[in-house]
Amino acid sequence: MLSLLRFLRPLVVLAWLGVLLGTAQAADAARPNVLFIAIDDLRDWVGFLGHNPQTKTPNLDRLARMGMTFTRSYCAAPVCNPSRTALMSGLRPFTTGVYDNGNDWRPVISEDKPLTSAFRKAGYYVCGSGKIYHEAYARPSEWDDYLKNEGGMPKVPAGQSDGVGGIKFAPLDCKDEDLNDWRITSYGIDQLGRKRDQPLFLAVGLHKPHMPWNVPKKYYDLFPLATIQLPPYLENDLDDLPPAALRMAHPATDHEPMLKSGRWKEAIQGYLAAIAYTDMNIGRLLDAFEKSAYKDNTIICLWSDHGWHLGEKHHWRKFTLWEEATRQPTIWVVPGVTKPGAVCDRTVDLMSVYPTLTDLCGIPTPSHVEGRSIRALLTNPQAPWDLPAMTTFRFGNHTVRTEDWRYIHYENGDEELYQEAKDPNEWTNLAAKPEYAAQLAKLRSLLPAKNHADIGGRRGQGAEEGEANTGVKGGKRKKAN
Ligand SMILES: [Ca+2]
């Protein structure tokens, strides 16, 4: 009897191994695919957020209805390169020292760290197109296949206005297909038409509505000038700001020339037109997705790298720590988890994307990743949540956003405090009022304990948005604190 058991035991073990392996294979086959969509410079002017009723985004709204949107979603940095680097690496700007467009992240973030590497290691086919990272710093080894942004963009004809100073907008006499985003989207459509044995991680990175807002004229025609509304604007809004905040606003760079030109509404028309063009490409991608074999077993995650000012706080572009530059649209569609049309009001930031995707796909989240998975919120948008959103702009400047408050702390110690429910435009800075001292102390305690020094880099290389336009000199080097 004993010898029979001895004989049987290895067989039992083998049988169990077979069961385990079989389960592992089944789990692998059931692994969800990922459609990862990045949009450049799209602020909260999307229909589903209801913030600006002028905007026309039927396809983004259609995607929003498929899953969950976040009303309080914020970037990790209000600048392309550090925002994308933080999301893709799982490491915040104050951890890596990647603060601006001139900081080449590749020497400080090893190839095993990024999100795409985690998915490749887990057996996914990882491919993408367009702008996922700031394109000056590509690292092809992180992808199985990648379509770079190539080819020229149609130019504004000579003699025609191309905008006001650095704010570039003009309707073009060209076709949808003439802009790079068309090809970038087509790459995604093509990938969705292919069958694979491996699960798919497909990234599509659209350039618009980044400037120049040069899109076919028909998109401008959607927004007749006579109907354009200016954003909420307070003449003396800057009067209660500390010096560091005034340097962020720097109205002389863009806003004063815009007022002088009398073309504020035309500029808004340009941004809305560029958003509408982007929405058209999202529609093409969604049409292809819904006809594809990926329709029912794919997680969709759509995000924009940060927001944009169009004159609020007398400022244009991103590069600030206020609501306009930090808030961004985020949509999650997770089969079996999110409910169609769900809305979550909790504060999240883009550091959550990496750990949420690995969590949902059953991939171990690497230990270096700083964000927290929002699976609990995707399951139940009212779930308890104590994590505020945080955004960093250059060395030592941070904002903490809770559901009720925005607190801003600048490197020189200057502060701002806004009570969002009463003051959604952040017009009244409460930081100097003694009755908010306890609130300030609480929010201060959420700031990072350490700030990595700016890693430096070639200013001017890949810094086209960051230099002369920001009013804050980017070359300043600071020692870590
Ligand atoms: Ca103010």
Boltz pocket constraint, residues with backbone or C-beta under 6 A from the ligand:
constraints:
  - pocket:
      binder: B
      contacts: [[A, 236], [A, 237], [A, 238], [A, 239], [A, 240], [A, 241], [A, 426], [A, 427], [A, 428], [A, 429]]
      max_distance: 6.0
